[in-house]
Amino acid sequence: MNSRSIKMISILGAAALALAACAAPRPVAQPEQPAEAPKEQPAAPAGGEIKIAILAPLSGPVPTFGVSTRDGALLAIEEWNAKGGVNGMKIVPIVEDSQCTADPAVNAANKVIDQDGVKFIIGEVCSKASIPVSEIANAKKVIQISPTSTNPAVTVGSDGAVKPYIFRACFIDPFQGQVAAKFALETLGAKTAFIMLDQANDYVRGLAEFFEKSFTEGGGQIVGKETYTDKDTDFSAILSKVAEAKPDLVYLPDYYNIVNLVAKQAKEKGLTMPFMGGDGWDSSDLDLTAADGGYFTNHYSSEDTRPEVAAFIKAYGAKYNGAVPDALAVLAYDAANILIESIKAAGTADDTDKVREAMKAINFKGVSGQITFDDNNNPVKSAVVLQVKDGKVSYNTTVNP
């Protein structure tokens, strides 16, 4: 899910930024450690250890994102260790709270690389945190795979060069913005749209730009665009402008904490047009009453009938007290499996050049779909659009690349 610049898609109807049933909130305080391997499984491997860092926002503005990310990645690692680890080595997770913010994320990255000796990082969640981490990891030849950071700058530098050691498990913002615009134009029949955005948030700004480009190229008109900050709590002035403009749709590509405030105040003002956003809406803390009637793009839907989805939901629920995984958990699980499969294929955990080459060539059947990587280390995969209605999030459509 940019601050989490967290996003790629095709049109939709299913879990846009794919998110259906959301995971029940769980305490953020202590990272849950992988359970002991079942007795029927092989004993813990005795051929050494591989350290994998998980950088996730367990505190800060979007802690549910961090909990889901941590838990999805830990489940994958637990499953590998239960089967004997990878290449005869036990996987040791190192969890750090990176807060979805640049400075804490950079500090966490430097700590796990320089102090813990980590060569592999899963994270961060938010693009504004993943981008600075990627500069550090790439320079030190540490492989980083972000589960959810959708801003193109995570894997491609400002000079246009691909960062060879940086990957992601999610589609990127241009795709997500394109999917949202197409859905708005073709499925919702929207001819006009109003955009609300936090200009300082890489994720939000990127989605807004790509939505606007695709929407106008498709014949739509932007009748208003207003900015706010992540510290704002009163959106009445902007919503008054929305009321005056009378758009067919309001595009609000922010995280759930902002969506909750804006959507509630919009309802109080009597605004009835649908709001739409990206995968940042996907959270167990999304206010389903306030967001009722809205849509968002996502990476997966729990209503998907593929066996990979059903098996993951069952395993996740068994591990985490019946919780239904959100897209953050799914993408972290996929990211961890992609990384570990690549280490296995490379036959080494010491040579990150060999591991990244194995990852570039992977063809992985994940919970979020079939995944291969393009030239920019971005996955080629489908997207879904989800609808918030009657107190729940439901699948609407799937969009293929």
Secondary structure as GFF3:
##gff-version 3
##sequence-region A 1 401
A	DSSP	beta_strand	49	56	.	.	.	ID=ss1
A	DSSP	alpha_helix	63	82	.	.	.	ID=ss2
A	DSSP	beta_strand	90	97	.	.	.	ID=ss3
A	DSSP	alpha_helix	102	110	.	.	.	ID=ss4
A	DSSP	pi_helix	111	115	.	.	.	ID=ss5
A	DSSP	beta_strand	120	122	.	.	.	ID=ss6
A	DSSP	alpha_helix	127	139	.	.	.	ID=ss7
A	DSSP	beta_strand	143	146	.	.	.	ID=ss8
A	DSSP	three_ten_helix	152	154	.	.	.	ID=ss9
A	DSSP	beta_strand	166	168	.	.	.	ID=ss10
A	DSSP	alpha_helix	173	182	.	.	.	ID=ss11
A	DSSP	pi_helix	183	187	.	.	.	ID=ss12
A	DSSP	beta_strand	192	198	.	.	.	ID=ss13
A	DSSP	alpha_helix	202	217	.	.	.	ID=ss14
A	DSSP	beta_strand	221	228	.	.	.	ID=ss15
A	DSSP	alpha_helix	236	245	.	.	.	ID=ss16
A	DSSP	beta_strand	249	251	.	.	.	ID=ss17
A	DSSP	alpha_helix	256	268	.	.	.	ID=ss18
A	DSSP	beta_strand	275	277	.	.	.	ID=ss19
A	DSSP	three_ten_helix	279	281	.	.	.	ID=ss20
A	DSSP	beta_strand	295	298	.	.	.	ID=ss21
A	DSSP	alpha_helix	307	319	.	.	.	ID=ss22
A	DSSP	alpha_helix	327	346	.	.	.	ID=ss23
A	DSSP	alpha_helix	352	360	.	.	.	ID=ss24
A	DSSP	beta_strand	364	366	.	.	.	ID=ss25
A	DSSP	beta_strand	369	373	.	.	.	ID=ss26
A	DSSP	beta_strand	379	380	.	.	.	ID=ss27
A	DSSP	beta_strand	383	389	.	.	.	ID=ss28
A	DSSP	beta_strand	392	399	.	.	.	ID=ss29
###
